[in-house]
């Protein structure tokens, strides 16, 4: 019964653990889907990008999903950038950068450097190039295998050189980016590169080549429903048609482009349309409309100038705050490392103490066990010694008794030997007399002094006497009482 209950508990725990893992996996998948969806909306409706990123960020923070947090901040920064909020964009990028650096995500870090370079594109070319070079170095030193980001880096290098009117270097960078993009499947990036190539060829008055790239780009942008690229491409086409004197097509491009610009909600593009509209009316010699556009442009330029200065200041301040935060983080990391080292030392000390205590306990147990074994051995030896001592006493008593018996037997033998000697002497004395008589008779008979008959009678008498003596002696030997024993 206990085994069955244990088995059921294990099944229940496993089920709960599996359910938790499945729910977490589903939640992290939702985070990924949200920030990917937000990123895809950046050229259609950047405000939706921010909303998707906010939802992804909220879920990722609850899950403590560091990669999701980093990517959500990055996508949110991209959304802020596309609607022209540079200060909010840099704050989100820097938060994302800190998260990527914490998790040692080189690819994410390189992407952030690329995004920050885009922010400095209209503010500080040197700073922009600094971040682009940082991205390139990270790409090569960390051996990042991602062609999309390399193409984007070359694209931004081209943007800087274009703004610096260094069109030859810009064209080289755009061409490198375009060659990489043709090897991978990234339609949005392909549209951007073709658009920028069109701008370069337009700036160098190669209008046919410019329109070739721009028509391809606008066609793909409309298929993908990318409002902002459509608006920007129409703007470039309008400028080309104005330069060619085709005012009708220029106006068509401006009308269509303004509609897409309104959908993208980008103030910078709206301002660019006012400038192009002013140039169109000026070329048409419609000076009243041109003057209205010029006044609006002047007011907007004043606002933009202040905004750019404010944005630049905000970027530098944010960058300074980031450096300060980075310094504090490094100090905090150093402090945490010291704390961790102390904790590790304390943990190792504790482990060493536990091991030493266990070793001492084992030694004590072995010593106690050894003492017990020795005590038992001593007890057994004592019992054995006692038994041996008792056996020795018994042997001593037996030996003593044997000695007494031997002494007694020796005395008895001595007495019997003495008696036997006495008997022997007596027998010898008793028998010698008749034997001597026999010898004498034999001598007398030989000499003829005694008759033979008389000699025989006397010899018979002597033999009879000897026989009686022997019988008497035998009786005495076999009857101790008679012998005086």
C-alpha positions in Angstrom: 0.0 0.0 0.0 2.8 2.4 0.9 4.6 1.7 -2.5 1.4 2.5 -4.4 0.9 5.7 -2.5 4.5 6.7 -3.1 4.1 5.9 -6.8 0.9 8.1 -7.1 2.7 11.0 -5.3 5.6 10.8 -7.8 3.2 10.8 -10.7 1.3 13.8 -9.3 4.6 15.8 -8.7 5.8 14.9 -12.3 2.5 16.0 -13.8 2.6 19.3 -11.9 6.3 19.9 -13.0 5.5 19.0 -16.6 2.5 21.4 -16.6 4.6 24.2 -15.1 7.3 23.7 -17.8 4.6 23.6 -20.6 3.0 26.8 -19.3 6.3 28.5 -19.1 7.2 27.4 -22.6 3.9 28.7 -23.9 4.4 32.0 -22.2 7.9 32.5 -23.6 6.6 31.6 -27.0 4.0 34.3 -26.6 6.7 36.8 -25.7 8.7 35.9 -28.8 5.6 36.1 -31.1 4.7 39.5 -29.6 8.1 41.2 -30.2 8.4 39.6 -33.6 5.0 40.9 -34.6 5.9 44.3 -33.2 9.1 44.4 -35.3 7.2 43.5 -38.4 4.9 46.4 -37.9 7.7 49.0 -37.6 7.3 50.2 -41.2 3.5 50.0 -41.3 2.4 51.4 -37.9 5.2 52.0 -35.4 2.8 52.8 -32.6 1.5 49.2 -32.9 5.2 48.2 -32.6 5.4 49.9 -29.2 2.1 48.3 -28.0 3.3 44.8 -29.0 6.7 45.4 -27.3 5.0 46.6 -24.1 2.9 43.5 -23.9 6.0 41.3 -24.6 8.0 43.2 -21.9 5.3 42.8 -19.3 5.0 39.0 -19.7 8.8 38.6 -20.0 9.4 40.5 -16.7 6.9 38.3 -14.9 8.6 35.2 -16.3 12.0 36.6 -15.5 12.8 35.7 -19.2 16.0 37.8 -19.7 16.2 37.2 -23.5 12.5 38.2 -23.9 13.1 41.4 -21.8 16.1 42.4 -23.9 14.4 41.9 -27.2 11.2 43.6 -26.0 13.2 46.7 -25.0 15.0 46.7 -28.4 11.7 46.5 -30.4 10.2 49.2 -28.3 13.2 51.4 -29.0 12.7 50.7 -32.7 9.1 51.7 -32.5 10.0 55.0 -30.7 12.7 55.6 -33.4 10.3 55.2 -36.3 7.8 57.7 -34.8 10.7 60.2 -34.2 11.1 59.9 -30.4 14.9 59.7 -30.2 15.2 60.2 -26.4 12.7 57.4 -25.6 14.4 55.2 -28.3 17.9 55.6 -26.7 16.5 54.8 -23.2 15.0 51.6 -24.5 18.1 50.6 -26.5 20.3 51.1 -23.5 18.0 49.0 -21.3 18.1 46.3 -24.0 21.9 46.6 -24.3 22.4 46.1 -20.5 20.2 43.0 -20.7 22.0 41.5 -23.7 25.4 42.2 -22.1 24.3 40.5 -18.8 23.3 37.4 -20.7 26.4 37.4 -22.9 24.3 37.7 -26.1 26.8 39.0 -28.7 24.2 39.1 -31.5 21.7 41.1 -29.5 24.5 43.5 -28.4 25.6 44.0 -32.0 22.0 44.8 -33.1 21.7 47.4 -30.4 24.9 49.1 -31.5 23.4 49.2 -35.0 20.2 50.7 -33.7 22.0 53.3 -31.7 24.0 54.2 -34.7 20.7 55.0 -36.5 19.8 57.4 -33.8 23.1 59.4 -34.2 22.7 59.4 -38.0 21.1 62.9 -38.0 22.9 64.2 -34.9 26.6 63.1 -34.9 28.3 61.3 -37.8 31.4 60.4 -35.8 29.3 58.9 -33.0 27.3 57.0 -35.5 30.4 55.6 -37.1 31.8 54.7 -33.6 28.8 52.5 -32.9 28.9 51.0 -36.4 32.5 50.1 -36.0 31.8 48.6 -32.5 29.1 46.4 -34.2 31.4 45.3 -36.9 34.2 44.4 -34.4 31.8 42.5 -32.3 30.5 40.7 -35.4 33.9 39.4 -36.3 35.5 38.9 -32.9 32.5 36.9 -31.6 32.1 35.1 -35.0 28.4 36.0 -35.3 26.8 34.0 -38.1 24.0 36.3 -39.1 24.0 37.8 -42.6 21.0 40.1 -41.9 22.9 42.1 -39.3 26.0 42.4 -41.4 23.9 43.7 -44.3 22.3 46.2 -42.0 25.7 47.4 -40.7 26.8 48.1 -44.3 23.5 49.8 -45.0 24.0 52.2 -42.1 27.6 52.9 -43.2 26.1 53.8 -46.6 23.6 56.1 -44.9 26.4 58.0 -43.0 28.4 58.4 -46.2 25.3 59.6 -48.1 24.6 62.3 -45.5 28.3 63.3 -45.7 27.8 63.5 -49.5 30.5 61.0 -50.0 28.4 59.1 -52.6 31.2 56.8 -53.9 31.8 55.3 -50.4 28.0 55.2 -49.9 27.5 53.3 -53.1 30.3 50.8 -52.1 28.6 50.2 -48.7 25.1 49.9 -50.3 26.4 47.5 -52.9 28.0 45.3 -50.2 24.8 45.3 -48.3 22.7 44.5 -51.4 25.0 41.6 -52.4 24.6 40.0 -49.0 20.8 40.5 -49.0 20.5 38.7 -52.3 21.9 35.6 -50.6 19.3 35.7 -47.9 15.5 36.1 -47.7 14.8 39.5 -46.1 12.4 41.5 -48.3 12.1 44.5 -45.9 15.9 45.0 -45.9 16.1 44.5 -49.6 13.5 47.3 -50.1 15.5 49.7 -47.9 18.8 49.0 -49.7 17.2 49.5 -53.2 15.6 52.7 -51.9 18.9 54.0 -50.7 20.6 53.0 -54.0 17.9 55.0 -55.8 18.7 58.0 -53.6 22.4 57.7 -54.4 21.8 57.5 -58.2 19.3 60.4 -57.9 21.9 62.5 -56.1 24.4 61.8 -58.8 21.8 62.7 -61.5 21.7 59.1 -62.9 17.8 59.2 -62.9 17.2 56.1 -65.0 19.3 53.9 -62.7 17.7 55.6 -59.7 14.1 54.9 -61.0 15.0 51.3 -61.8 15.8 50.6 -58.1 13.0 52.8 -56.8 10.3 51.2 -58.9 11.4 47.7 -57.7 11.5 48.9 -54.1 8.0 50.6 -54.1 6.4 47.6 -55.8 7.7 45.2 -53.1 6.9 47.7 -50.3 3.2 47.9 -51.5 3.0 44.1 -51.6 4.3 43.9 -48.0 2.1 46.8 -46.9 5.1 48.9 -45.7 3.7 52.4 -45.5 6.8 54.3 -44.5 9.1 53.0 -47.3 6.3 53.7 -49.8 6.1 57.3 -48.5 9.9 57.7 -48.6 10.2 56.2 -52.1 7.4 58.4 -53.5 9.2 61.4 -52.1 12.5 60.5 -53.9 10.6 59.8 -57.2 8.8 63.2 -56.9 12.2 64.9 -56.6 13.5 63.1 -59.7 10.4 64.0 -61.7 10.8 67.7 -60.6 14.4 67.6 -61.8 13.2 66.1 -65.1 10.4 68.7 -65.4 7.6 66.1 -65.3 5.5 68.1 -62.8 2.4 65.9 -63.3 4.1 62.7 -62.3 5.8 64.6 -59.4 2.4 65.7 -58.1 1.0 62.2 -58.4 3.9 60.8 -56.4 3.5 63.6 -53.7 -0.2 62.9 -53.4 0.2 59.2 -53.0 3.2 59.6 -50.7 1.4 62.0 -48.4 -1.3 59.4 -47.9 1.2 56.8 -46.9 3.1 59.3 -44.8 -0.1 60.0 -42.8 -0.5 56.2 -42.2 3.1 55.9 -41.0 2.7 58.9 -38.6 6.2 60.0 -39.1 6.7 63.8 -38.7 10.1 63.9 -40.4 8.6 62.4 -43.6 5.7 65.0 -43.4 8.3 67.8 -43.2 10.2 66.4 -46.2 7.0 66.4 -48.2 6.5 70.1 -47.4 10.0 70.8 -48.8 9.4 68.8 -52.0 6.0 70.4 -52.4 7.7 73.8 -52.1 10.2 72.9 -54.8 7.4 71.7 -57.1 5.4 74.9 -56.7 8.6 77.0 -57.2 9.4 75.1 -60.4 5.8 75.7 -61.6 6.2 79.4 -60.7 3.3 79.2 -58.4 5.0 81.6 -56.0 2.0 82.1 -53.6 1.8 78.4 -52.8 5.5 78.1 -52.7 5.7 81.0 -50.2 3.1 79.2 -47.9 5.1 76.0 -48.0 8.3 78.0 -47.3 6.8 79.7 -44.3 5.6 76.3 -42.9 9.0 74.8 -43.6 10.8 77.7 -41.8 8.6 77.3 -38.8 9.1 73.5 -38.9 12.9 73.9 -39.4 13.0 76.2 -36.3 11.1 73.5 -34.3 13.2 70.7 -35.8 16.5 72.6 -35.1 15.5 72.9 -31.4 14.2 69.3 -31.5 17.5 68.1 -33.0 19.5 70.0 -30.5 17.3 68.7 -27.7 17.5 65.2 -29.2 21.3 65.4 -29.4 21.5 66.6 -25.9 19.2 63.9 -24.7 21.2 61.3 -26.6 24.4 62.5 -24.9 22.8 62.7 -21.5 21.3 59.3 -22.0 24.7 58.0 -23.1 26.3 59.6 -20.1 23.7 58.1 -17.8 24.4 54.7 -19.5 28.1 55.1 -18.9 27.5 56.0 -15.3 25.0 53.1 -14.9 27.6 50.8 -16.5 30.3 52.0 -14.1 27.9 51.5 -11.2 27.0 48.1 -12.6 30.7 47.2 -12.8 31.2 48.3 -9.2 28.1 46.3 -8.2 29.4 43.3 -10.2 32.8 43.6 -8.5 31.0 43.9 -5.1 28.8 40.9 -6.0 31.9 38.9 -7.1 33.6 39.7 -3.8 30.4 38.7 -1.9 30.2 35.5 -4.0 33.9 34.8 -3.3 33.2 35.3 0.4 30.2 33.1 0.2 32.1 30.5 -1.7 34.9 30.7 0.9 32.4 30.4 3.7 30.7 27.5 1.8 34.0 25.8 1.2 35.0 26.4 4.8 31.7 24.9 5.9 32.1 22.0 3.6 35.6 21.5 4.9 34.4 21.7 8.5 31.6 19.2 7.7 34.1 16.8 6.0 36.6 17.2 8.9 33.7 16.6 11.4 32.6 13.6 9.5 36.2 12.4 9.3 36.7 12.9 13.1 33.4 11.2 13.7 34.5 8.3 11.6 37.8 8.2 13.5 36.0 8.3 16.9 33.6 5.6 15.7 36.6 3.5 14.6 38.4 4.2 17.9 35.3 3.3 20.0 34.8 0.2 17.9 38.5 -0.7 18.4 38.3 -0.1 22.1 35.1 -2.3 22.2 36.9 -5.0 20.3 39.9 -4.8 22.6 37.7 -4.9 25.6 35.9 -8.0 24.3 39.3 -9.6 23.4 40.6 -8.8 26.9 37.5 -10.2 28.4 37.9 -13.4 26.4 41.6 -13.6 27.2 40.8 -13.1 30.9 38.2 -15.9 30.7 40.7 -18.1 28.9 43.4 -17.3 31.4 41.0 -18.1 34.2 40.2 -21.4 32.6 43.9 -22.1 32.0 44.6 -21.2 35.6 41.8 -23.6 36.8 43.2 -26.3 34.5 46.7 -25.7 35.9 45.4 -26.0 39.5 43.7 -29.2 38.5 46.9 -30.5 36.9 48.8 -29.4 40.0 46.4 -31.3 42.2 46.5 -34.3 39.9 50.3 -34.1 39.8 50.5 -33.8 43.5 48.1 -36.8 43.9 50.3 -38.8 41.4 53.4 -37.9 43.3 51.8 -39.2 46.4 50.7 -42.4 44.6 54.2 -42.8 43.2 55.8 -42.2 46.6 53.4 -44.8 48.1 54.1 -47.3 45.3 57.8 -46.6 45.6 57.8 -47.3 49.3 55.7 -50.4 48.7 58.1 -51.7 46.0 61.0 -50.9 48.3 59.4 -52.9 51.0 58.6 -55.8 48.7 62.1 -55.8 47.3 63.5 -55.9 50.8 61.1 -58.8 51.7 62.0 -60.5 48.4 65.7 -60.1 49.3 65.0 -61.6 52.7 63.0 -64.4 51.1 65.8 -65.1 48.7 68.4 -65.1 51.5 66.1 -67.4 53.6 65.5 -69.7 50.6 69.1 -69.8 49.8 69.9 -70.7 53.4 67.1 -73.2 53.7 68.0 -75.0 50.4 71.8 -74.9 50.7 71.7 -77.3 53.7 69.9 -80.2 51.9 72.0 -79.6 48.8 75.2 -79.7 50.8 74.0 -83.0 52.4 73.3 -84.4 48.9 76.8 -83.5 47.8 78.3 -85.0 50.8 76.3 -88.3 50.3 77.4 -88.4 46.7 81.1 -88.1 47.8 80.7 -90.8 50.5 79.0 -93.1 48.0 81.8 -92.5 45.5 84.4 -93.3 48.1 82.4 -96.4 49.3 82.0 -95.2 52.8 78.1 -95.5 52.5 76.2 -98.2 50.9 74.3 -97.3 47.8 70.9 -98.1 49.3 71.6 -96.1 52.4 72.8 -93.3 50.2 69.6 -93.4 48.0 67.3 -93.3 51.1 69.2 -90.3 52.5 69.1 -88.6 49.1 65.3 -89.2 48.9 65.0 -87.6 52.3 67.1 -84.6 51.2 65.0 -84.1 48.0 61.8 -84.3 50.0 63.1 -81.7 52.4 64.0 -79.4 49.5 60.6 -79.9 48.0 59.0 -79.0 51.3 61.1 -75.9 51.6 60.2 -74.7 48.1 56.5 -75.3 48.7 56.8 -73.4 51.9 58.6 -70.5 50.2 56.0 -70.3 47.5 53.2 -70.2 50.0 54.9 -67.4 51.8 55.3 -65.4 48.6 51.7 -65.8 47.6 50.4 -65.1 51.1 51.5 -61.7 52.3 49.8 -62.0 55.7 51.9 -65.1 56.4 55.0 -63.3 55.3 54.2 -60.6 57.8 52.8 -58.0 55.2 
